[in-house]
Amino acid sequence: MSKLRRTRKKVTKPHLCSMDVGEVNVASSNERIRNQMTCHKMGDLNKPVGGTGYAESHLPHHDKDSEDQTTVIKQSLPKMSSSAPGGEYNSNSDRNRDNAQILTPPQLSSRMKHIKQEMAKNHLQFVRFEATDLHGVSRSKSIPAHFFQEKVIHGVFMPRGYLELMPNLKDNEVNHIRATCFNSDIVLMPELSTFRVLPWAERTARVICDTFTVTGEPLLTSPRYIAKRQLRQLQDYGFSLFSAFIYDFCIFGVPEVINSKTISFPASTLLNNHDQPFMQELVDGLYHTGANVESFSSSTRPGHMEICFLPEFGISSADNAFTLRTGVKEVARKYNYIASFFIETGFCNSGILSHSVWDTDGKKNMFCSSSGTEQLTVTGRKWLAGLLKHSAALSCLMAPAVSCRKRYSKESKDQKESVPTTWGYNDNSCAFNIKCHGEKGTRIENKLGSATANPYLVLAATVAAGLDGLQNSDGTLVGPDEGTDLSQSKPSEIPLKLEDALVALEEDQCLREALGETFIRYFVAMKKYELENEETDAERNKFLEYFI
């Protein structure tokens, strides 16, 4: 009878989208992952898998560094937000994933039916399960299409080292991550709303994935998870993010060997837009993956291009940038080019995040003044104050390589350790450029970013800094012509050396708490390793197209 009661209790226990802290039962890990998938599969991108009560913020310091902990993961119904104002920027309704609700079994069945129809219509053979590594590079596993439904339920396993990229671990650098943890598998769980047929890959589709440990906890170093968590924090504060990335990239011809040296020349024809087929195929392909391009143009140098996306709510802007980083390289190969987001001079690799903060319904731009004056509102000024305050630490995440930090001092002939953080209205030379003109309304361009930065980290750090400004600033700013000081405190300057920026990131308590202790320590350790190997990796990075 006692055994029967225990069995009955186990059978009748409800399956909720949450887990209580307790002993990990490895045998039930797949079931736990499937339960979490029910919570996040629909793609509520203002909301991470863990809700506002996410356990990391409540763990003691020594527990935050262990990713083998069983954490409390709670899920509540997402808040609703309507489409972009006037529907102007949401031509593809499926991309407005902030409206998504948690999938019920009938909804999951309906979504899978739609995907199966797409697969049959396009005669798909393979599906890529993609996740971002710390550099923003797509790491994927491709599976035969007929296994897709099974992998949606159980996930796809991948070695953790594929995403975290830390060779030759040193105990003194990453002693918070045990070698057994680093060498373990993780699980890629697809977000079905991101399923798209890839125009540039034959009979292949892709789906963007969230990453979990094999026991069902979110991977705390996952940039996409961190970005979703920050968007959820912003939503809990009563706002949503409307943003778009503007990227520079360079197109090179195939490398040639001249006097035993490998040399690659810029694709100069792109300067005058003579090679339209390449860009037209890229833009059309991005559109079919749900990433709407507003404009593209040749820029200041031969082979130097700029591409601007239409703004979208939530995580979609970072997903679009992530799609571009892979798509442009694949299309370039078809035209015998090499696409790169990295140039040793550092002058051709900007990655701008243009953004504004709206109410949760997506109806009111909180940066726009109702009086019609082209000035930031109090909310906008508070947000800007947060960006200025944390600019030193932000620059570490947004210009994460030595060469891309050269942009910060390109107009200065003096040898300095840092440069002032600047802001202004309609001034493209400033780190934070406020634009009030145009149909998009008032927005802030965060120009600290490099195209080598991970777009999810750029978005997450920007939201974290802006939220701190909303919570702790009075919004008083001296005008740009009078300096960039806050009324009571001076904003941090931007370090020119990556080593100094790493120190600023480690000392920024706000960003450490927002992005997570585990992520910060791991990111810093990775960058220190890269600094040690900077010279030997430069050519490999450029011509083998790694994170660049």
LINJOBEL-V684511 format. One record per helix or strand. SS is the DSSP state (h for helix, s for strand). FROM is the first residue (numbers start at 0). TO is the last residue. If there is no record, write none. Layout:
BEGIN
ss->SS from->FROM to->TO
ss->SS from->FROM to->TO
END
This chain:
BEGIN
ss->h from->1 to->11
ss->s from->18 to->18
ss->h from->25 to->39
ss->h from->54 to->57
ss->h from->60 to->63
ss->s from->72 to->72
ss->h from->84 to->86
ss->h from->92 to->94
ss->h from->96 to->98
ss->h from->104 to->120
ss->s from->125 to->131
ss->s from->137 to->143
ss->h from->144 to->153
ss->s from->155 to->158
ss->h from->160 to->163
ss->h from->178 to->181
ss->s from->184 to->189
ss->h from->191 to->193
ss->s from->195 to->196
ss->s from->203 to->212
ss->s from->217 to->217
ss->h from->222 to->235
ss->s from->238 to->252
ss->s from->255 to->257
ss->s from->260 to->262
ss->s from->265 to->265
ss->h from->267 to->271
ss->h from->275 to->287
ss->s from->292 to->297
ss->s from->303 to->308
ss->s from->311 to->312
ss->h from->315 to->333
ss->s from->336 to->339
ss->s from->349 to->358
ss->s from->364 to->364
ss->h from->377 to->388
ss->h from->390 to->397
ss->h from->402 to->408
ss->s from->417 to->418
ss->s from->422 to->424
ss->s from->431 to->434
ss->s from->442 to->445
ss->s from->449 to->449
ss->h from->454 to->471
ss->s from->476 to->476
ss->h from->479 to->481
ss->s from->485 to->485
ss->s from->493 to->494
ss->h from->497 to->506
ss->h from->508 to->514
ss->h from->516 to->531
ss->h from->533 to->542
END
